[in-house]
Amino acid sequence: MRLLLQCVSLKQPGCTIIYVLLLSISLILYTDRGGENLLRGEIDSRFYARYHQHTTTRQNKMIEIPKSHPRYESLMRRDKLVAGIEAGITSMHGLIAHGRGEAFDYLIGERTMDSALKATEVAAAILSTAKKPVLSVNGNVAALASAEIVTLSRLIDAPLEVNIFYRTEARVKRIKKLLEEQGAKQVLGDMPDARLDGIEHARGLVAHDGIYTADVVLAPLEDGDRCEALIAMGKKVITIDLNPLSRTSRYATVSIVDDVQRALRNIIKIIEGKNFDRNANPDSILEDYDNSKTLKAAINEIAERLLNLSISQLHNDNE
């Protein structure tokens, strides 16, 4: 790092290439990918501490943003993801995925739509009556909603399973540690012993006693190809995805078009408020549910909101 700073201070043309190379190496070490054993102890202690501080006391720069700020919740979510990257929990690619979802949340109005609430109620019933439910956790879910996913896990007595696309064993262990510190009883995924058919990337690696043999999988912020593979295995897949047009939303058994934190809190609230028959068959719950109609309803709600906003804006412009 000292050499990097010296190179920048010289401001010589010949330093440009050196600067880029040093910066690239720094990023590799910083994110603990490709050289995960280098400086691992330092990264674990410094950046994991910052993430934990953010999720508990929030004593960081974001505290300067007043809660009355119209973008307060959005800004806090962004900062949690940045802290997650620094902690080695979330990948940088997760920021892009979150930004795409956030764009849809703007269209939705950053609220739970009626169609999403209906899907959430069905999801809560299925999770409560499943024989072997498993909750899948990736980096973004861990950074944004670790407390909620752990609460749900304990509520329905379902294991959590860490499953990430940009996988390193060090990152999996960090996510597992975070979940356990939030109170998780059983976290799988650090020793995968099975693979989903047709999924050649890292998300195909699963625990046999977890996702591989589950009857219901809650998979927030899921990859479309893995969702399709899980459905092909005969599993019921519940997903949380702000994009109603994504492959995941279209393939899933139940798609909740909502923010992951809002959706998980709603699921928890519904399960706590209802006495579901644990012996009920999840198939009977789905008899009156059509996921494609739910997605169409979500799109219609978004379109109607945009149209109303446009009309309102026209009236304001003419005043």
C-alpha angles and dihedrals in degrees: 000000000000090000090050092054092047091051091052092048092053092059091197121152091236091058094065096083092043090049093052092047093048091046091051092050090048091053091051091052091040095055093036094231124135091007102041096158094056113099088342095146093052093048093047094052100041104039100031087054091053093051092047090049091051094051094047113031101006088215097160140094093291089069085076090069108089117230088237089067108114090227096042098117092042092050092048091052091051092050092049089056092049089049088049091055091049089050091052091244102108127041122232088244087064090069090061092049091049092049090054091051092045089057089059090046088059089054090048092050095244092278140104109269122217091249091052092050091053091051090047091055091052091047092051091052093049094048091049094052100037117118094216114011121177127192115217117213127196130178097274093048090050092050097043106033112012093132093051096046090049092048090052091047092055092042095058096027093240127147122241119229123200109222120168136170098215093049129186120160090233091056093048090052092050092052091047090050092050092051092047091050087054088057104268113162100197125024119175131182103077092094107034114190102175139049132215113240114256096011108111098171126081095274088069089069109095142158114262091218090047129039094355094064099026120120093204126030123191103205113176117192090009133179113249096228093052091047089053091048092051091050090049088056089059097255127139110238123201114192136184111212130153090208111079090188098057122113089242093056092048096046099042125099091228122015120195108199097204144097110289095237094047092047095049092048090051092049090051092048093050094048092047091049098048134059102223119195103246090202094057119115113247088215090065090055090057095050092092096034126093114184094196090057090049091054091047089051090051092052091047091051091051092047092047091050092050091048092050091048090051093050091047091051091050091053091049092049091052095050 
